[in-house]
Amino acid sequence: MTDHELPPLPYDYDALEPSISEQVVTWHHDTHHQGYVNGLNSAEETLEENRESGEFGSSPGAMGGVTHNGCGHYLHTLFWENMSPDGGGEPEGELADRIAEDFGSYDAWKGEFEAAAGAAGGWALLVYDPVAKQLRNLAVDKHDQGALWGAHPILALDVWEHSYYHDYGPDRGSFIDNFFDVVNWDSVADEYGKCVDHFE
């Protein structure tokens, strides 16, 4: 069984200010993200114990724990990597060209992504769809409702209330606007490049 661990932040806790405060990053990473790691490990432990004992009554609940906590862990890991104190601006190079090709323009992509972030009950995601071989925006509730089978997230924005309420109150729109000041487009481009290398 894999023992999942909380990855360290790739920057200091206060590095994303004023877009995201040190307090929110601390709570979000050390408490919320750690909770998903713990939940994933616990669910996998239950499944392993059930396989050994041959008793599977609690297995469906544990499977749900794997998907909920696993998606929470994986998306949070990407979320931290997708931001940087040196972020902001717009994508360049092949990623910029692909966004323009698949969405019409950067502005069209951004408008759609912001709409997803405003509507989602969990995450706004820019994903690579390996079946259609194109980029798509998704509005995902919780961590896994509204996901697309096989799609690979390359940009993740957490819009659960714990991501912004301490800093912005109910003004999710300002949080979404300020997220773009810290987007690490190099990270997004790296994730996109892995998808292209593997699927195209």
Buried (B, 14 or more C-beta within 10 A) or exposed (E): EEEBEBBEBEBEBBBBBEBBBEEBBEBBBEEBBBBBBBBBBBBBEBBEBBEEEEEEEBBEEBEEBBBBBBBBBBBBBBBBBBBBBEBBEEBEEEBBEBBBEBBEEEEEBBEBBBBBBEEBEBBBBBBBBBEEEEBBBBBBEBBBBBBBEEBBBBBBBBBBEEBBBBBBEEEBEEBBBBBBBBBBBBBBBEBBBEBBEEEE
